[in-house]
Amino acid sequence: MTRDNIIGLLLIAVILIGYSIWMTPDEDQRRPPADETHTHDTIAADDPISEIQEATPEETVDADDLIEARATDPELADSLEKQRLREQMGYFASSATGQEDFFTLQNEVVELTINSKGAHVQAALL
């Protein structure tokens, strides 16, 4: 080790030790006062996401309902399919719909076939 390396390591150590000493909280900041009680956050009461989670869940879609709906009304079948996907995947249900395509990337060494749904490698040929 050269003199520059030793000086650099010492400076790093001084900075780390100094920062940890400087940023430690005072004794009165470490513990809350004993007479103070914890109150709930008022933001949670106004949060629209919590209202959505507290709402009653919709009726689940069975496969038999979906088959019957396809035979009678295609629009109803589409809405039931969307609801079934929403139950399975939650907020990511819209990403499950769409056309599945395959793209090929190749050079002189490797040929990769990539799926457009999920962008994962479907096949690799070396």
Secondary structure, 3 states (H helix, E strand, C coil): CCHHHHHHHHHHHHHHHHHHHHCCCCHHHHCCCCCCCCCCCCCHHHCHHHHHHHCCCCCCCCHHHHHHHHHHCHHHHHHHHHHHHHHHHHHHHHHHCCCCCEEEEECCCCEEEEECCCCCEEEEEC
